[in-house]
Amino acid sequence: MADIKNKLKLLPKNPGVYLFKDNKGQVLYVGKAKVLRSRVRSYFEQPDDGLITNNHRLKPSSRLDLTKQAMVS
């Protein structure tokens, strides 16, 4: 999960297209966004304090429908 945290920090604030893939590399979902960083981060909940540390793990956002929560997991 630390790898995902680092990748989220590196995403541009530009428009873009993103892919969610499973462990085998198969595409589960294709999306597009006006602000790529914000859109991709919206799939994950951060700890209440807003800080991402090694003690806290990102998890699927509870605001997502159940299908997308399962995908993000």
PDB file of N, CA, C, O and CB in Angstrom:
ATOM      1  N   MET A   1       0.819  -1.189   0.000  1.00  0.00           N
ATOM      2  CA  MET A   1       0.000   0.000   0.000  1.00  0.00           C
ATOM      3  C   MET A   1       0.863   1.253   0.000  1.00  0.00           C
ATOM      4  O   MET A   1       0.432   2.294  -0.495  1.00  0.00           O
ATOM      5  CB  MET A   1      -0.931  -0.002   1.195  1.00  0.00           C
ATOM      6  N   ALA A   2       2.072   1.173   0.545  1.00  0.00           N
ATOM      7  CA  ALA A   2       2.952   2.336   0.555  1.00  0.00           C
ATOM      8  C   ALA A   2       3.261   2.777  -0.867  1.00  0.00           C
ATOM      9  O   ALA A   2       3.421   3.969  -1.130  1.00  0.00           O
ATOM     10  CB  ALA A   2       4.252   2.026   1.312  1.00  0.00           C
ATOM     11  N   ASP A   3       3.344   1.824  -1.782  1.00  0.00           N
ATOM     12  CA  ASP A   3       3.594   2.146  -3.180  1.00  0.00           C
ATOM     13  C   ASP A   3       2.455   3.000  -3.741  1.00  0.00           C
ATOM     14  O   ASP A   3       2.704   3.953  -4.479  1.00  0.00           O
ATOM     15  CB  ASP A   3       3.761   0.858  -4.010  1.00  0.00           C
ATOM     16  N   ILE A   4       1.229   2.672  -3.402  1.00  0.00           N
ATOM     17  CA  ILE A   4       0.079   3.454  -3.862  1.00  0.00           C
ATOM     18  C   ILE A   4       0.128   4.855  -3.275  1.00  0.00           C
ATOM     19  O   ILE A   4      -0.140   5.829  -3.978  1.00  0.00           O
ATOM     20  CB  ILE A   4      -1.245   2.760  -3.478  1.00  0.00           C
ATOM     21  N   LYS A   5       0.464   4.969  -2.007  1.00  0.00           N
ATOM     22  CA  LYS A   5       0.557   6.284  -1.360  1.00  0.00           C
ATOM     23  C   LYS A   5       1.551   7.175  -2.098  1.00  0.00           C
ATOM     24  O   LYS A   5       1.280   8.352  -2.335  1.00  0.00           O
ATOM     25  CB  LYS A   5       0.974   6.134   0.120  1.00  0.00           C
ATOM     26  N   ASN A   6       2.696   6.611  -2.457  1.00  0.00           N
ATOM     27  CA  ASN A   6       3.723   7.381  -3.170  1.00  0.00           C
ATOM     28  C   ASN A   6       3.252   7.772  -4.566  1.00  0.00           C
ATOM     29  O   ASN A   6       3.506   8.888  -5.019  1.00  0.00           O
ATOM     30  CB  ASN A   6       5.023   6.575  -3.266  1.00  0.00           C
ATOM     31  N   LYS A   7       2.571   6.862  -5.242  1.00  0.00           N
ATOM     32  CA  LYS A   7       2.080   7.154  -6.583  1.00  0.00           C
ATOM     33  C   LYS A   7       1.017   8.252  -6.548  1.00  0.00           C
ATOM     34  O   LYS A   7       0.971   9.090  -7.448  1.00  0.00           O
ATOM     35  CB  LYS A   7       1.512   5.886  -7.230  1.00  0.00           C
ATOM     36  N   LEU A   8       0.169   8.259  -5.528  1.00  0.00           N
ATOM     37  CA  LEU A   8      -0.856   9.299  -5.405  1.00  0.00           C
ATOM     38  C   LEU A   8      -0.214  10.678  -5.290  1.00  0.00           C
ATOM     39  O   LEU A   8      -0.724  11.655  -5.838  1.00  0.00           O
ATOM     40  CB  LEU A   8      -1.757   9.029  -4.186  1.00  0.00           C
ATOM     41  N   LYS A   9       0.895  10.750  -4.581  1.00  0.00           N
ATOM     42  CA  LYS A   9       1.590  12.039  -4.417  1.00  0.00           C
ATOM     43  C   LYS A   9       2.170  12.544  -5.730  1.00  0.00           C
ATOM     44  O   LYS A   9       2.317  13.752  -5.918  1.00  0.00           O
ATOM     45  CB  LYS A   9       2.705  11.910  -3.383  1.00  0.00           C
ATOM     46  N   LEU A  10       2.499  11.634  -6.638  1.00  0.00           N
ATOM     47  CA  LEU A  10       3.161  11.997  -7.892  1.00  0.00           C
ATOM     48  C   LEU A  10       2.195  12.317  -9.035  1.00  0.00           C
ATOM     49  O   LEU A  10       2.616  12.813 -10.080  1.00  0.00           O
ATOM     50  CB  LEU A  10       4.067  10.883  -8.313  1.00  0.00           C
ATOM     51  N   LEU A  11       0.916  12.040  -8.845  1.00  0.00           N
ATOM     52  CA  LEU A  11      -0.035  12.268  -9.927  1.00  0.00           C
ATOM     53  C   LEU A  11      -0.141  13.754 -10.265  1.00  0.00           C
ATOM     54  O   LEU A  11      -0.110  14.597  -9.369  1.00  0.00           O
ATOM     55  CB  LEU A  11      -1.408  11.716  -9.549  1.00  0.00           C
ATOM     56  N   PRO A  12      -0.265  14.075 -11.539  1.00  0.00           N
ATOM     57  CA  PRO A  12      -0.400  15.480 -11.936  1.00  0.00           C
ATOM     58  C   PRO A  12      -1.797  16.015 -11.648  1.00  0.00           C
ATOM     59  O   PRO A  12      -2.749  15.253 -11.482  1.00  0.00           O
ATOM     60  CB  PRO A  12      -0.082  15.642 -13.418  1.00  0.00           C
ATOM     61  N   LYS A  13      -1.898  17.329 -11.592  1.00  0.00           N
ATOM     62  CA  LYS A  13      -3.193  17.978 -11.398  1.00  0.00           C
ATOM     63  C   LYS A  13      -3.851  18.276 -12.746  1.00  0.00           C
ATOM     64  O   LYS A  13      -4.861  18.977 -12.807  1.00  0.00           O
ATOM     65  CB  LYS A  13      -3.029  19.277 -10.583  1.00  0.00           C
ATOM     66  N   ASN A  14      -3.286  17.751 -13.804  1.00  0.00           N
ATOM     67  CA  ASN A  14      -3.787  17.949 -15.162  1.00  0.00           C
ATOM     68  C   ASN A  14      -4.898  16.951 -15.479  1.00  0.00           C
ATOM     69  O   ASN A  14      -5.100  15.991 -14.735  1.00  0.00           O
ATOM     70  CB  ASN A  14      -2.644  17.814 -16.182  1.00  0.00           C
ATOM     71  N   PRO A  15      -5.620  17.173 -16.582  1.00  0.00           N
ATOM     72  CA  PRO A  15      -6.578  16.166 -17.041  1.00  0.00           C
ATOM     73  C   PRO A  15      -5.842  14.893 -17.435  1.00  0.00           C
ATOM     74  O   PRO A  15      -4.671  14.936 -17.814  1.00  0.00           O
ATOM     75  CB  PRO A  15      -7.410  16.700 -18.231  1.00  0.00           C
ATOM     76  N   GLY A  16      -6.525  13.773 -17.346  1.00  0.00           N
ATOM     77  CA  GLY A  16      -5.892  12.531 -17.738  1.00  0.00           C
ATOM     78  C   GLY A  16      -6.829  11.353 -17.678  1.00  0.00           C
ATOM     79  O   GLY A  16      -7.990  11.472 -17.286  1.00  0.00           O
ATOM     80  N   VAL A  17      -6.306  10.219 -18.071  1.00  0.00           N
ATOM     81  CA  VAL A  17      -7.020   8.948 -18.059  1.00  0.00           C
ATOM     82  C   VAL A  17      -6.288   8.033 -17.097  1.00  0.00           C
ATOM     83  O   VAL A  17      -5.060   8.053 -17.026  1.00  0.00           O
ATOM     84  CB  VAL A  17      -7.114   8.314 -19.495  1.00  0.00           C
ATOM     85  N   TYR A  18      -7.045   7.225 -16.349  1.00  0.00           N
ATOM     86  CA  TYR A  18      -6.437   6.317 -15.388  1.00  0.00           C
ATOM     87  C   TYR A  18      -7.037   4.928 -15.537  1.00  0.00           C
ATOM     88  O   TYR A  18      -8.174   4.773 -15.982  1.00  0.00           O
ATOM     89  CB  TYR A  18      -6.623   6.836 -13.952  1.00  0.00           C
ATOM     90  N   LEU A  19      -6.260   3.924 -15.160  1.00  0.00           N
ATOM     91  CA  LEU A  19      -6.680   2.527 -15.222  1.00  0.00           C
ATOM     92  C   LEU A  19      -6.539   1.900 -13.850  1.00  0.00           C
ATOM     93  O   LEU A  19      -5.546   2.127 -13.159  1.00  0.00           O
ATOM     94  CB  LEU A  19      -5.856   1.742 -16.268  1.00  0.00           C
ATOM     95  N   PHE A  20      -7.520   1.116 -13.454  1.00  0.00           N
ATOM     96  CA  PHE A  20      -7.374   0.260 -12.279  1.00  0.00           C
ATOM     97  C   PHE A  20      -7.186  -1.151 -12.803  1.00  0.00           C
ATOM     98  O   PHE A  20      -7.973  -1.631 -13.619  1.00  0.00           O
ATOM     99  CB  PHE A  20      -8.619   0.364 -11.303  1.00  0.00           C
ATOM    100  N   LYS A  21      -6.129  -1.818 -12.325  1.00  0.00           N
ATOM    101  CA  LYS A  21      -5.813  -3.174 -12.772  1.00  0.00           C
ATOM    102  C   LYS A  21      -5.806  -4.121 -11.579  1.00  0.00           C
ATOM    103  O   LYS A  21      -5.576  -3.699 -10.446  1.00  0.00           O
ATOM    104  CB  LYS A  21      -4.448  -3.212 -13.502  1.00  0.00           C
ATOM    105  N   ASP A  22      -6.058  -5.400 -11.838  1.00  0.00           N
ATOM    106  CA  ASP A  22      -5.977  -6.406 -10.782  1.00  0.00           C
ATOM    107  C   ASP A  22      -4.535  -6.886 -10.641  1.00  0.00           C
ATOM    108  O   ASP A  22      -3.637  -6.382 -11.315  1.00  0.00           O
ATOM    109  CB  ASP A  22      -6.922  -7.599 -11.083  1.00  0.00           C
ATOM    110  N   ASN A  23      -4.322  -7.857  -9.764  1.00  0.00           N
ATOM    111  CA  ASN A  23      -2.967  -8.374  -9.493  1.00  0.00           C
ATOM    112  C   ASN A  23      -2.313  -8.954 -10.744  1.00  0.00           C
ATOM    113  O   ASN A  23      -1.087  -8.981 -10.855  1.00  0.00           O
ATOM    114  CB  ASN A  23      -3.020  -9.445  -8.402  1.00  0.00           C
ATOM    115  N   LYS A  24      -3.132  -9.413 -11.677  1.00  0.00           N
ATOM    116  CA  LYS A  24      -2.610 -10.035 -12.894  1.00  0.00           C
ATOM    117  C   LYS A  24      -2.391  -9.031 -14.020  1.00  0.00           C
ATOM    118  O   LYS A  24      -1.930  -9.397 -15.101  1.00  0.00           O
ATOM    119  CB  LYS A  24      -3.552 -11.117 -13.361  1.00  0.00           C
ATOM    120  N   GLY A  25      -2.721  -7.770 -13.768  1.00  0.00           N
ATOM    121  CA  GLY A  25      -2.527  -6.744 -14.770  1.00  0.00           C
ATOM    122  C   GLY A  25      -3.709  -6.536 -15.701  1.00  0.00           C
ATOM    123  O   GLY A  25      -3.626  -5.753 -16.647  1.00  0.00           O
ATOM    124  N   GLN A  26      -4.808  -7.234 -15.439  1.00  0.00           N
ATOM    125  CA  GLN A  26      -5.989  -7.044 -16.276  1.00  0.00           C
ATOM    126  C   GLN A  26      -6.715  -5.771 -15.868  1.00  0.00           C
ATOM    127  O   GLN A  26      -6.862  -5.483 -14.681  1.00  0.00           O
ATOM    128  CB  GLN A  26      -6.933  -8.260 -16.175  1.00  0.00           C
ATOM    129  N   VAL A  27      -7.163  -5.019 -16.849  1.00  0.00           N
ATOM    130  CA  VAL A  27      -7.837  -3.750 -16.601  1.00  0.00           C
ATOM    131  C   VAL A  27      -9.230  -4.016 -16.034  1.00  0.00           C
ATOM    132  O   VAL A  27     -10.037  -4.733 -16.626  1.00  0.00           O
ATOM    133  CB  VAL A  27      -7.925  -2.908 -17.901  1.00  0.00           C
ATOM    134  N   LEU A  28      -9.491  -3.415 -14.861  1.00  0.00           N
ATOM    135  CA  LEU A  28     -10.798  -3.521 -14.224  1.00  0.00           C
ATOM    136  C   LEU A  28     -11.673  -2.320 -14.529  1.00  0.00           C
ATOM    137  O   LEU A  28     -12.896  -2.430 -14.606  1.00  0.00           O
ATOM    138  CB  LEU A  28     -10.641  -3.673 -12.728  1.00  0.00           C
ATOM    139  N   TYR A  29     -11.029  -1.165 -14.702  1.00  0.00           N
ATOM    140  CA  TYR A  29     -11.791   0.074 -14.849  1.00  0.00           C
ATOM    141  C   TYR A  29     -10.936   1.112 -15.557  1.00  0.00           C
ATOM    142  O   TYR A  29      -9.734   1.214 -15.310  1.00  0.00           O
ATOM    143  CB  TYR A  29     -12.263   0.604 -13.472  1.00  0.00           C
ATOM    144  N   VAL A  30     -11.561   1.878 -16.435  1.00  0.00           N
ATOM    145  CA  VAL A  30     -10.908   2.995 -17.119  1.00  0.00           C
ATOM    146  C   VAL A  30     -11.714   4.244 -16.804  1.00  0.00           C
ATOM    147  O   VAL A  30     -12.936   4.258 -16.955  1.00  0.00           O
ATOM    148  CB  VAL A  30     -10.804   2.752 -18.678  1.00  0.00           C
ATOM    149  N   GLY A  31     -11.030   5.287 -16.370  1.00  0.00           N
ATOM    150  CA  GLY A  31     -11.713   6.532 -16.051  1.00  0.00           C
ATOM    151  C   GLY A  31     -10.971   7.719 -16.627  1.00  0.00           C
ATOM    152  O   GLY A  31      -9.816   7.615 -17.040  1.00  0.00           O
ATOM    153  N   LYS A  32     -11.654   8.841 -16.645  1.00  0.00           N
ATOM    154  CA  LYS A  32     -11.004  10.076 -17.088  1.00  0.00           C
ATOM    155  C   LYS A  32     -11.347  11.159 -16.084  1.00  0.00           C
ATOM    156  O   LYS A  32     -12.365  11.089 -15.395  1.00  0.00           O
ATOM    157  CB  LYS A  32     -11.452  10.484 -18.540  1.00  0.00           C
ATOM    158  N   ALA A  33     -10.482  12.165 -16.010  1.00  0.00           N
ATOM    159  CA  ALA A  33     -10.672  13.206 -15.008  1.00  0.00           C
ATOM    160  C   ALA A  33     -10.114  14.530 -15.494  1.00  0.00           C
ATOM    161  O   ALA A  33      -9.142  14.574 -16.249  1.00  0.00           O
ATOM    162  CB  ALA A  33     -10.014  12.809 -13.690  1.00  0.00           C
ATOM    163  N   LYS A  34     -10.743  15.604 -15.050  1.00  0.00           N
ATOM    164  CA  LYS A  34     -10.219  16.943 -15.330  1.00  0.00           C
ATOM    165  C   LYS A  34      -9.022  17.238 -14.442  1.00  0.00           C
ATOM    166  O   LYS A  34      -8.082  17.911 -14.865  1.00  0.00           O
ATOM    167  CB  LYS A  34     -11.310  18.011 -15.124  1.00  0.00           C
ATOM    168  N   VAL A  35      -9.053  16.734 -13.206  1.00  0.00           N
ATOM    169  CA  VAL A  35      -7.937  16.864 -12.267  1.00  0.00           C
ATOM    170  C   VAL A  35      -7.597  15.439 -11.813  1.00  0.00           C
ATOM    171  O   VAL A  35      -8.218  14.900 -10.896  1.00  0.00           O
ATOM    172  CB  VAL A  35      -8.300  17.817 -11.027  1.00  0.00           C
ATOM    173  N   LEU A  36      -6.614  14.852 -12.463  1.00  0.00           N
ATOM    174  CA  LEU A  36      -6.285  13.445 -12.260  1.00  0.00           C
ATOM    175  C   LEU A  36      -5.987  13.114 -10.799  1.00  0.00           C
ATOM    176  O   LEU A  36      -6.506  12.132 -10.268  1.00  0.00           O
ATOM    177  CB  LEU A  36      -5.099  13.071 -13.116  1.00  0.00           C
ATOM    178  N   ARG A  37      -5.160  13.921 -10.152  1.00  0.00           N
ATOM    179  CA  ARG A  37      -4.783  13.640  -8.766  1.00  0.00           C
ATOM    180  C   ARG A  37      -6.010  13.565  -7.850  1.00  0.00           C
ATOM    181  O   ARG A  37      -6.141  12.641  -7.046  1.00  0.00           O
ATOM    182  CB  ARG A  37      -3.816  14.713  -8.258  1.00  0.00           C
ATOM    183  N   SER A  38      -6.892  14.535  -7.981  1.00  0.00           N
ATOM    184  CA  SER A  38      -8.081  14.560  -7.120  1.00  0.00           C
ATOM    185  C   SER A  38      -8.989  13.364  -7.372  1.00  0.00           C
ATOM    186  O   SER A  38      -9.504  12.758  -6.433  1.00  0.00           O
ATOM    187  CB  SER A  38      -8.860  15.850  -7.336  1.00  0.00           C
ATOM    188  N   ARG A  39      -9.181  13.031  -8.640  1.00  0.00           N
ATOM    189  CA  ARG A  39     -10.081  11.925  -8.959  1.00  0.00           C
ATOM    190  C   ARG A  39      -9.566  10.607  -8.413  1.00  0.00           C
ATOM    191  O   ARG A  39     -10.312   9.863  -7.775  1.00  0.00           O
ATOM    192  CB  ARG A  39     -10.273  11.820 -10.458  1.00  0.00           C
ATOM    193  N   VAL A  40      -8.299  10.313  -8.658  1.00  0.00           N
ATOM    194  CA  VAL A  40      -7.759   9.025  -8.207  1.00  0.00           C
ATOM    195  C   VAL A  40      -7.726   8.974  -6.680  1.00  0.00           C
ATOM    196  O   VAL A  40      -8.045   7.939  -6.094  1.00  0.00           O
ATOM    197  CB  VAL A  40      -6.337   8.794  -8.785  1.00  0.00           C
ATOM    198  N   ARG A  41      -7.350  10.063  -6.034  1.00  0.00           N
ATOM    199  CA  ARG A  41      -7.332  10.093  -4.564  1.00  0.00           C
ATOM    200  C   ARG A  41      -8.722   9.896  -3.988  1.00  0.00           C
ATOM    201  O   ARG A  41      -8.859   9.377  -2.880  1.00  0.00           O
ATOM    202  CB  ARG A  41      -6.749  11.413  -4.062  1.00  0.00           C
ATOM    203  N   SER A  42      -9.762  10.301  -4.720  1.00  0.00           N
ATOM    204  CA  SER A  42     -11.135  10.182  -4.215  1.00  0.00           C
ATOM    205  C   SER A  42     -11.568   8.727  -4.054  1.00  0.00           C
ATOM    206  O   SER A  42     -12.561   8.450  -3.381  1.00  0.00           O
ATOM    207  CB  SER A  42     -12.097  10.900  -5.149  1.00  0.00           C
ATOM    208  N   TYR A  43     -10.845   7.808  -4.656  1.00  0.00           N
ATOM    209  CA  TYR A  43     -11.171   6.387  -4.516  1.00  0.00           C
ATOM    210  C   TYR A  43     -10.700   5.820  -3.175  1.00  0.00           C
ATOM    211  O   TYR A  43     -11.074   4.705  -2.810  1.00  0.00           O
ATOM    212  CB  TYR A  43     -10.547   5.592  -5.660  1.00  0.00           C
ATOM    213  N   PHE A  44      -9.898   6.565  -2.453  1.00  0.00           N
ATOM    214  CA  PHE A  44      -9.323   6.081  -1.207  1.00  0.00           C
ATOM    215  C   PHE A  44      -9.692   6.992  -0.045  1.00  0.00           C
ATOM    216  O   PHE A  44      -9.760   8.211  -0.202  1.00  0.00           O
ATOM    217  CB  PHE A  44      -7.807   5.970  -1.329  1.00  0.00           C
ATOM    218  N   GLU A  45      -9.933   6.391   1.136  1.00  0.00           N
ATOM    219  CA  GLU A  45     -10.138   7.171   2.350  1.00  0.00           C
ATOM    220  C   GLU A  45      -8.805   7.320   3.039  1.00  0.00           C
ATOM    221  O   GLU A  45      -7.999   6.390   3.081  1.00  0.00           O
ATOM    222  CB  GLU A  45     -11.185   6.508   3.291  1.00  0.00           C
ATOM    223  N   GLN A  46      -8.584   8.497   3.576  1.00  0.00           N
ATOM    224  CA  GLN A  46      -7.378   8.731   4.350  1.00  0.00           C
ATOM    225  C   GLN A  46      -7.766   8.737   5.820  1.00  0.00           C
ATOM    226  O   GLN A  46      -8.937   8.941   6.140  1.00  0.00           O
ATOM    227  CB  GLN A  46      -6.681  10.068   3.937  1.00  0.00           C
ATOM    228  N   PRO A  47      -6.821   8.522   6.716  1.00  0.00           N
ATOM    229  CA  PRO A  47      -7.110   8.575   8.145  1.00  0.00           C
ATOM    230  C   PRO A  47      -7.749   9.918   8.517  1.00  0.00           C
ATOM    231  O   PRO A  47      -7.542  10.917   7.829  1.00  0.00           O
ATOM    232  CB  PRO A  47      -5.822   8.350   8.962  1.00  0.00           C
ATOM    233  N   ASP A  48      -8.523   9.939   9.604  1.00  0.00           N
ATOM    234  CA  ASP A  48      -9.242  11.136  10.035  1.00  0.00           C
ATOM    235  C   ASP A  48      -8.342  12.344  10.219  1.00  0.00           C
ATOM    236  O   ASP A  48      -8.778  13.476  10.006  1.00  0.00           O
ATOM    237  CB  ASP A  48      -9.962  10.860  11.316  1.00  0.00           C
ATOM    238  N   ASP A  49      -7.095  12.126  10.611  1.00  0.00           N
ATOM    239  CA  ASP A  49      -6.190  13.252  10.837  1.00  0.00           C
ATOM    240  C   ASP A  49      -5.618  13.802   9.535  1.00  0.00           C
ATOM    241  O   ASP A  49      -4.896  14.799   9.545  1.00  0.00           O
ATOM    242  CB  ASP A  49      -5.059  12.832  11.756  1.00  0.00           C
ATOM    243  N   GLY A  50      -5.941  13.150   8.405  1.00  0.00           N
ATOM    244  CA  GLY A  50      -5.479  13.640   7.116  1.00  0.00           C
ATOM    245  C   GLY A  50      -4.047  13.245   6.783  1.00  0.00           C
ATOM    246  O   GLY A  50      -3.564  13.523   5.686  1.00  0.00           O
ATOM    247  N   LEU A  51      -3.366  12.598   7.725  1.00  0.00           N
ATOM    248  CA  LEU A  51      -1.978  12.201   7.506  1.00  0.00           C
ATOM    249  C   LEU A  51      -1.920  10.746   7.066  1.00  0.00           C
ATOM    250  O   LEU A  51      -2.651   9.902   7.585  1.00  0.00           O
ATOM    251  CB  LEU A  51      -1.135  12.413   8.783  1.00  0.00           C
ATOM    252  N   ILE A  52      -1.068  10.465   6.129  1.00  0.00           N
ATOM    253  CA  ILE A  52      -0.860   9.090   5.700  1.00  0.00           C
ATOM    254  C   ILE A  52       0.495   8.656   6.242  1.00  0.00           C
ATOM    255  O   ILE A  52       1.533   9.187   5.845  1.00  0.00           O
ATOM    256  CB  ILE A  52      -0.932   8.947   4.131  1.00  0.00           C
ATOM    257  N   THR A  53       0.477   7.698   7.138  1.00  0.00           N
ATOM    258  CA  THR A  53       1.724   7.188   7.707  1.00  0.00           C
ATOM    259  C   THR A  53       1.772   5.688   7.498  1.00  0.00           C
ATOM    260  O   THR A  53       0.821   5.097   6.988  1.00  0.00           O
ATOM    261  CB  THR A  53       1.848   7.542   9.218  1.00  0.00           C
ATOM    262  N   ASN A  54       2.861   5.080   7.886  1.00  0.00           N
ATOM    263  CA  ASN A  54       2.979   3.627   7.758  1.00  0.00           C
ATOM    264  C   ASN A  54       1.993   2.900   8.657  1.00  0.00           C
ATOM    265  O   ASN A  54       1.645   1.750   8.386  1.00  0.00           O
ATOM    266  CB  ASN A  54       4.394   3.185   8.084  1.00  0.00           C
ATOM    267  N   ASN A  55       1.535   3.551   9.726  1.00  0.00           N
ATOM    268  CA  ASN A  55       0.592   2.918  10.645  1.00  0.00           C
ATOM    269  C   ASN A  55      -0.837   2.948  10.111  1.00  0.00           C
ATOM    270  O   ASN A  55      -1.682   2.174  10.561  1.00  0.00           O
ATOM    271  CB  ASN A  55       0.648   3.600  11.998  1.00  0.00           C
ATOM    272  N   HIS A  56      -1.109   3.823   9.168  1.00  0.00           N
ATOM    273  CA  HIS A  56      -2.445   3.950   8.608  1.00  0.00           C
ATOM    274  C   HIS A  56      -2.431   3.430   7.179  1.00  0.00           C
ATOM    275  O   HIS A  56      -1.514   3.727   6.413  1.00  0.00           O
ATOM    276  CB  HIS A  56      -2.937   5.419   8.659  1.00  0.00           C
ATOM    277  N   ARG A  57      -3.431   2.669   6.828  1.00  0.00           N
ATOM    278  CA  ARG A  57      -3.508   2.133   5.476  1.00  0.00           C
ATOM    279  C   ARG A  57      -4.628   2.816   4.729  1.00  0.00           C
ATOM    280  O   ARG A  57      -5.679   3.113   5.297  1.00  0.00           O
ATOM    281  CB  ARG A  57      -3.718   0.610   5.492  1.00  0.00           C
ATOM    282  N   LEU A  58      -4.403   3.059   3.472  1.00  0.00           N
ATOM    283  CA  LEU A  58      -5.473   3.558   2.629  1.00  0.00           C
ATOM    284  C   LEU A  58      -6.489   2.448   2.457  1.00  0.00           C
ATOM    285  O   LEU A  58      -6.129   1.272   2.402  1.00  0.00           O
ATOM    286  CB  LEU A  58      -4.935   4.048   1.256  1.00  0.00           C
ATOM    287  N   LYS A  59      -7.742   2.812   2.372  1.00  0.00           N
ATOM    288  CA  LYS A  59      -8.787   1.831   2.124  1.00  0.00           C
ATOM    289  C   LYS A  59      -9.787   2.450   1.165  1.00  0.00           C
ATOM    290  O   LYS A  59      -9.812   3.669   0.994  1.00  0.00           O
ATOM    291  CB  LYS A  59      -9.477   1.378   3.449  1.00  0.00           C
ATOM    292  N   PRO A  60     -10.614   1.619   0.537  1.00  0.00           N
ATOM    293  CA  PRO A  60     -11.594   2.173  -0.391  1.00  0.00           C
ATOM    294  C   PRO A  60     -12.500   3.171   0.315  1.00  0.00           C
ATOM    295  O   PRO A  60     -12.876   2.976   1.470  1.00  0.00           O
ATOM    296  CB  PRO A  60     -12.429   1.056  -1.022  1.00  0.00           C
ATOM    297  N   SER A  61     -12.837   4.216  -0.375  1.00  0.00           N
ATOM    298  CA  SER A  61     -13.728   5.233   0.178  1.00  0.00           C
ATOM    299  C   SER A  61     -15.120   4.653   0.371  1.00  0.00           C
ATOM    300  O   SER A  61     -15.632   3.967  -0.513  1.00  0.00           O
ATOM    301  CB  SER A  61     -13.783   6.471  -0.739  1.00  0.00           C
ATOM    302  N   SER A  62     -15.733   4.917   1.504  1.00  0.00           N
ATOM    303  CA  SER A  62     -17.091   4.441   1.771  1.00  0.00           C
ATOM    304  C   SER A  62     -18.115   5.188   0.921  1.00  0.00           C
ATOM    305  O   SER A  62     -19.279   4.792   0.858  1.00  0.00           O
ATOM    306  CB  SER A  62     -17.429   4.598   3.257  1.00  0.00           C
ATOM    307  N   ARG A  63     -17.688   6.265   0.270  1.00  0.00           N
ATOM    308  CA  ARG A  63     -18.592   7.019  -0.612  1.00  0.00           C
ATOM    309  C   ARG A  63     -18.781   6.342  -1.960  1.00  0.00           C
ATOM    310  O   ARG A  63     -19.679   6.708  -2.717  1.00  0.00           O
ATOM    311  CB  ARG A  63     -18.064   8.427  -0.825  1.00  0.00           C
ATOM    312  N   LEU A  64     -17.942   5.356  -2.266  1.00  0.00           N
ATOM    313  CA  LEU A  64     -18.038   4.641  -3.539  1.00  0.00           C
ATOM    314  C   LEU A  64     -19.152   3.604  -3.477  1.00  0.00           C
ATOM    315  O   LEU A  64     -19.498   3.113  -2.403  1.00  0.00           O
ATOM    316  CB  LEU A  64     -16.695   3.965  -3.888  1.00  0.00           C
ATOM    317  N   ASP A  65     -19.713   3.275  -4.648  1.00  0.00           N
ATOM    318  CA  ASP A  65     -20.674   2.183  -4.667  1.00  0.00           C
ATOM    319  C   ASP A  65     -19.913   0.881  -4.385  1.00  0.00           C
ATOM    320  O   ASP A  65     -18.686   0.839  -4.472  1.00  0.00           O
ATOM    321  CB  ASP A  65     -21.437   2.117  -6.043  1.00  0.00           C
ATOM    322  N   LEU A  66     -20.653  -0.173  -4.049  1.00  0.00           N
ATOM    323  CA  LEU A  66     -20.013  -1.426  -3.627  1.00  0.00           C
ATOM    324  C   LEU A  66     -19.117  -2.036  -4.695  1.00  0.00           C
ATOM    325  O   LEU A  66     -18.094  -2.639  -4.367  1.00  0.00           O
ATOM    326  CB  LEU A  66     -21.064  -2.426  -3.237  1.00  0.00           C
ATOM    327  N   THR A  67     -19.472  -1.894  -5.940  1.00  0.00           N
ATOM    328  CA  THR A  67     -18.650  -2.448  -7.029  1.00  0.00           C
ATOM    329  C   THR A  67     -17.280  -1.773  -7.059  1.00  0.00           C
ATOM    330  O   THR A  67     -16.257  -2.445  -7.187  1.00  0.00           O
ATOM    331  CB  THR A  67     -19.361  -2.273  -8.395  1.00  0.00           C
ATOM    332  N   LYS A  68     -17.263  -0.461  -6.943  1.00  0.00           N
ATOM    333  CA  LYS A  68     -15.987   0.257  -6.976  1.00  0.00           C
ATOM    334  C   LYS A  68     -15.195   0.027  -5.691  1.00  0.00           C
ATOM    335  O   LYS A  68     -13.965   0.000  -5.733  1.00  0.00           O
ATOM    336  CB  LYS A  68     -16.223   1.761  -7.188  1.00  0.00           C
ATOM    337  N   GLN A  69     -15.865  -0.138  -4.553  1.00  0.00           N
ATOM    338  CA  GLN A  69     -15.139  -0.451  -3.309  1.00  0.00           C
ATOM    339  C   GLN A  69     -14.409  -1.778  -3.467  1.00  0.00           C
ATOM    340  O   GLN A  69     -13.254  -1.907  -3.062  1.00  0.00           O
ATOM    341  CB  GLN A  69     -16.112  -0.507  -2.090  1.00  0.00           C
ATOM    342  N   ALA A  70     -15.075  -2.757  -4.049  1.00  0.00           N
ATOM    343  CA  ALA A  70     -14.436  -4.062  -4.262  1.00  0.00           C
ATOM    344  C   ALA A  70     -13.256  -3.938  -5.223  1.00  0.00           C
ATOM    345  O   ALA A  70     -12.218  -4.564  -5.011  1.00  0.00           O
ATOM    346  CB  ALA A  70     -15.457  -5.082  -4.808  1.00  0.00           C
ATOM    347  N   MET A  71     -13.406  -3.138  -6.271  1.00  0.00           N
ATOM    348  CA  MET A  71     -12.335  -2.935  -7.239  1.00  0.00           C
ATOM    349  C   MET A  71     -11.111  -2.319  -6.574  1.00  0.00           C
ATOM    350  O   MET A  71      -9.990  -2.778  -6.793  1.00  0.00           O
ATOM    351  CB  MET A  71     -12.815  -2.046  -8.387  1.00  0.00           C
ATOM    352  N   VAL A  72     -11.316  -1.288  -5.766  1.00  0.00           N
ATOM    353  CA  VAL A  72     -10.208  -0.586  -5.124  1.00  0.00           C
ATOM    354  C   VAL A  72      -9.510  -1.501  -4.120  1.00  0.00           C
ATOM    355  O   VAL A  72      -8.296  -1.414  -3.939  1.00  0.00           O
ATOM    356  CB  VAL A  72     -10.710   0.695  -4.425  1.00  0.00           C
ATOM    357  N   SER A  73     -10.274  -2.377  -3.469  1.00  0.00           N
ATOM    358  CA  SER A  73      -9.659  -3.317  -2.523  1.00  0.00           C
ATOM    359  C   SER A  73      -8.652  -4.179  -3.222  1.00  0.00           C
ATOM    360  O   SER A  73      -8.027  -5.033  -2.593  1.00  0.00           O
ATOM    361  CB  SER A  73     -10.713  -4.191  -1.850  1.00  0.00           C
TER     362      SER A  73
END
